[in-house]
Structures are given as structure tokens and as C-alpha cells.
Amino acid sequence: MKVIPVYESKKIIEMYGIPVTKMALAHTVEEAVKISKDIGFPLVMKIVSPDIVHKSDVGGVVLDVKNEEEVRKAFERIMKNVREKSPGARIEGILLEEMVKGGYEVIVGGIRDEQFGPTIMFGLGGIFVEVFKDVAFGIAPLTFEEALELIKKTKAYKILEGYRGGEKADTEKLAKTIVKVSEFLWEFREYIKELDLNPVIVSKDEVKVVDARIVLEKT
């Protein structure tokens, strides 16, 4: 079993046509500044290390980076924090990502079930997936109609539809993304043991995967 880190996982699913946030990996401060100009502000900056699972716990994440000077400070701060709190960790660089504001956090996941094969999970994302356990399951690959029905089975659907005056999200675009994820799982079913896309940000205009993790069965 092998866990593919966030950056590589997102690049893989992006190549398959699943929408992800703009991102690039920097190895130096100057490289980070150059990347920030290409992506635009605000940004999120995260440490990339195979030895660090919970990046925030070691001070490895800085949110809402607004300009080049803040990029420089954030880069140095992250590196200093990680070296102090996780001195033995291998550091591959710092990931710069566009910071998506607004929208709703959902989770799109998948596992290879021994009985049913590749299985898709959908529900509220972020911290809510643990708190409310509001999830629904379907067997991959899904049709568009099946993906839409999966969304409607959850309490999240009411929120996405604009509960109590909230902004209505594009559930059709979300359903198309779930279909694409299910096809990805099905096509690589011999290799993928688990897939975790959390959070996925859904707004009235777009769907974007913020964090991703692929677990391989075979290496």
C-alpha cells in the first residue's frame, strides 16, 4: 500500500479532467514569489513532506497570503516551524495554491469494496464529515442521474440548494465531477484502494478540489 501525497494526487486527477485549484510547488523563496505572480492572490501555502500528515500541527500552513512580501515571510516561517517541530521530516518544497473563498465544503471519496468493487461516497466535507456523518454511497461508475441522486440523498443537498437564503451551488456541475471521479475509480480499480477528495469547494459558479489523497493497493 502506498499513499500518494496531496500535490501528486491533485496533478493525477487534474490530468484525468477533475477540476482542482491552481497550484505549483516551490523549492526556494524566489521560486515561490514567481509562482505567486502566475497564480494570483490570495494564496494558501503548505509544506509538502511525506513525513508530515497534519501540516497545521507543525505550523506548515499559512492562509490568505495577499502579496509578494507575505509570500516571502510565509515561506520562511513555514520552513522555520517545520525544522523546529519536525526536525527529521523530509521537505519536498512548499505548495502554493489559489485560495478559494465562499462556496460549500463537500467530500467526494471512494474505496474498493471487496463485495461491490469501486464505491463512491459523497457528503458534507471539512470538519462536518466527522461531526454529522452525512454521507451517501453509490457503485462506480455512476451516470449523471445517479450522481445527482447521490447528492440528493444527503442533508447536504438542502444546504447546496440555498437553505434559508444561502447561496445556491451548482449541483449539476458537482454531479458531473462525481461522475468523473467514479470513472477514474473504475478505470484504475486494480490499483486504487482509496480516494479522498476533501474538501471539494462547490459554489454557484464552479467546483474545485482543494485537497486530495490517493491510496494505491499495488506499487
C-alpha positions as CSV (number, residue, x, y, z in Angstrom):
1,M,0.0,0.0,0.0
2,K,1.3,3.5,-0.9
3,V,-0.1,6.9,-0.1
4,I,0.4,9.5,-2.9
5,P,0.9,13.0,-1.4
6,V,-1.6,15.8,-2.0
7,Y,0.3,17.6,-4.8
8,E,0.9,14.5,-6.9
9,S,-2.7,13.2,-6.2
10,K,-4.1,16.5,-7.4
11,K,-1.9,16.5,-10.5
12,I,-3.1,13.0,-11.3
13,I,-6.8,13.8,-11.0
14,E,-6.3,17.1,-12.9
15,M,-4.9,15.2,-15.8
16,Y,-8.0,13.0,-15.8
17,G,-10.2,16.1,-16.1
18,I,-11.3,16.5,-12.4
19,P,-11.1,20.3,-11.5
20,V,-8.6,21.3,-8.9
21,T,-7.3,24.6,-7.5
22,K,-4.4,26.3,-9.3
23,M,-1.2,25.2,-7.7
24,A,2.6,24.8,-8.1
25,L,5.5,23.6,-5.9
26,A,8.2,25.9,-4.9
27,H,11.7,25.0,-3.6
28,T,13.0,28.4,-2.9
29,V,11.7,31.8,-1.8
30,E,12.3,33.3,-5.2
31,E,10.6,30.4,-6.9
32,A,7.6,30.9,-4.6
33,V,7.4,34.6,-5.5
34,K,7.4,33.8,-9.2
35,I,4.7,31.2,-8.8
36,S,2.6,33.6,-6.8
37,K,2.6,36.1,-9.7
38,D,1.3,33.3,-12.0
39,I,-1.4,32.1,-9.7
40,G,-2.5,35.4,-8.3
41,F,-3.6,36.4,-4.8
42,P,-4.9,35.4,-2.2
43,L,-2.9,32.2,-1.8
44,V,-2.6,29.3,0.6
45,M,0.9,28.0,1.3
46,K,1.5,24.5,2.7
47,I,4.6,22.4,3.5
48,V,5.0,19.3,1.3
49,S,6.6,16.4,3.1
50,P,5.9,12.6,3.1
51,D,6.6,12.6,6.8
52,I,4.0,15.2,7.8
53,V,0.4,14.2,7.8
54,H,-1.1,17.1,9.8
55,K,0.5,20.1,8.4
56,S,-1.2,22.7,10.6
57,D,0.0,20.9,13.8
58,V,3.6,21.8,12.9
59,G,2.9,25.3,11.6
60,G,3.1,24.1,8.0
61,V,0.1,26.1,6.6
62,V,-0.4,29.8,6.0
63,L,-3.7,31.1,4.7
64,D,-4.8,34.2,2.9
65,V,-1.3,35.3,1.6
66,K,-2.1,38.6,-0.1
67,N,1.2,39.9,-1.7
68,E,4.8,39.0,-2.6
69,E,6.1,40.3,0.7
70,E,3.8,38.0,2.6
71,V,4.9,35.1,0.3
72,R,8.5,35.6,1.4
73,K,7.5,35.8,5.1
74,A,5.2,32.8,4.9
75,F,7.9,30.7,3.1
76,E,10.5,31.4,5.8
77,R,8.0,31.0,8.7
78,I,6.8,27.6,7.4
79,M,10.4,26.3,6.9
80,K,11.4,27.5,10.4
81,N,8.3,25.9,12.0
82,V,8.8,22.6,10.4
83,R,12.5,22.4,11.1
84,E,11.8,23.1,14.8
85,K,8.7,20.9,15.3
86,S,9.5,18.1,12.9
87,P,13.3,18.2,12.5
88,G,13.6,14.8,10.8
89,A,11.0,15.4,8.2
90,R,11.9,15.3,4.5
91,I,10.9,18.5,2.9
92,E,10.0,18.4,-0.8
93,G,9.0,22.1,-1.0
94,I,6.1,24.4,-0.3
95,L,2.9,24.2,-2.3
96,L,1.3,27.5,-3.4
97,E,-2.5,27.3,-4.2
98,E,-5.2,29.7,-5.1
99,M,-7.4,30.4,-2.0
100,V,-11.0,29.6,-2.8
101,K,-13.3,31.9,-0.9
102,G,-17.0,31.3,-0.5
103,G,-18.9,28.2,-1.5
104,Y,-19.6,25.0,0.4
105,E,-17.2,22.2,1.5
106,V,-18.1,18.7,0.5
107,I,-16.3,15.4,0.3
108,V,-16.1,13.0,-2.6
109,G,-14.4,9.8,-1.7
110,G,-14.0,6.3,-3.0
111,I,-12.9,2.8,-1.8
112,R,-12.6,-0.5,-3.5
113,D,-15.1,-2.7,-1.6
114,E,-14.5,-6.4,-1.6
115,Q,-18.1,-7.2,-2.4
116,F,-19.2,-4.3,-4.6
117,G,-16.0,-3.1,-6.2
118,P,-15.2,0.6,-6.6
119,T,-17.7,2.6,-4.4
120,I,-18.2,6.3,-4.3
121,M,-19.0,8.3,-1.2
122,F,-20.5,11.9,-1.1
123,G,-21.3,14.2,1.8
124,L,-20.6,17.4,3.7
125,G,-16.8,18.0,3.8
126,G,-14.2,19.6,6.0
127,I,-14.8,19.0,9.7
128,F,-18.5,18.2,9.1
129,V,-17.8,14.8,7.6
130,E,-16.7,13.6,11.1
131,V,-19.4,15.6,13.1
132,F,-22.5,14.8,11.1
133,K,-21.5,11.7,9.2
134,D,-23.9,12.8,6.5
135,V,-22.8,10.6,3.6
136,A,-24.3,8.5,0.8
137,F,-22.8,5.7,-1.3
138,G,-23.0,4.6,-4.9
139,I,-21.4,1.9,-7.1
140,A,-18.9,3.2,-9.7
141,P,-19.1,4.1,-12.5
142,L,-22.1,6.4,-12.0
143,T,-24.3,8.0,-14.6
144,F,-25.1,11.8,-14.3
145,E,-28.6,10.9,-12.9
146,E,-27.2,8.5,-10.3
147,A,-24.6,11.1,-9.2
148,L,-27.4,13.7,-8.8
149,E,-29.5,11.2,-6.8
150,L,-26.5,10.5,-4.6
151,I,-26.3,14.3,-3.7
152,K,-30.0,14.4,-3.1
153,K,-29.8,11.5,-0.6
154,T,-27.8,13.7,1.9
155,K,-28.8,16.5,4.1
156,A,-26.1,18.5,2.3
157,Y,-28.4,18.8,-0.7
158,K,-30.7,21.3,1.1
159,I,-27.7,23.4,2.0
160,L,-26.4,23.3,-1.6
161,E,-29.8,24.3,-2.8
162,G,-29.6,27.5,-0.8
163,Y,-31.2,26.7,2.6
164,R,-32.7,29.7,4.3
165,G,-31.4,32.2,1.8
166,G,-28.0,30.8,1.4
167,E,-26.3,30.9,-2.0
168,K,-27.4,28.1,-4.4
169,A,-24.5,25.9,-5.5
170,D,-24.1,24.4,-9.0
171,T,-25.2,20.8,-8.1
172,E,-25.2,19.8,-11.8
173,K,-21.6,20.7,-12.1
174,L,-20.9,18.8,-8.9
175,A,-22.8,15.8,-10.2
176,K,-20.6,15.8,-13.4
177,T,-17.5,16.0,-11.2
178,I,-18.7,13.0,-9.1
179,V,-19.3,11.1,-12.4
180,K,-15.7,11.9,-13.5
181,V,-14.4,10.7,-10.1
182,S,-16.4,7.5,-10.4
183,E,-15.0,6.8,-13.9
184,F,-11.5,7.5,-12.6
185,L,-12.0,4.9,-9.8
186,W,-13.4,2.4,-12.2
187,E,-10.7,2.8,-14.8
188,F,-7.9,2.3,-12.2
189,R,-9.8,-0.1,-9.9
190,E,-7.0,-2.6,-9.9
191,Y,-4.6,-0.1,-8.4
192,I,-6.6,2.4,-6.3
193,K,-7.6,1.2,-2.8
194,E,-8.9,4.6,-1.5
195,L,-9.5,8.1,-2.9
196,D,-10.2,11.1,-0.6
197,L,-11.1,14.5,-2.1
198,N,-11.8,16.7,0.9
199,P,-12.6,19.5,0.9
200,V,-14.2,20.0,-2.6
201,I,-15.5,23.6,-2.8
202,V,-18.8,24.0,-4.6
203,S,-20.1,27.4,-5.4
204,K,-22.7,28.9,-7.8
205,D,-20.0,29.1,-10.5
206,E,-17.6,26.2,-10.0
207,V,-16.4,23.0,-8.4
208,K,-12.7,22.7,-7.3
209,V,-10.8,20.0,-5.3
210,V,-8.7,21.6,-2.6
211,D,-7.1,18.6,-1.0
212,A,-6.7,15.1,-2.5
213,R,-5.2,11.8,-1.4
214,I,-4.9,8.6,-3.4
215,V,-4.0,5.3,-1.7
216,L,-2.6,2.6,-4.0
217,E,-3.1,-1.1,-3.5
218,K,-0.2,-2.1,-5.7
219,T,3.1,-0.2,-6.1
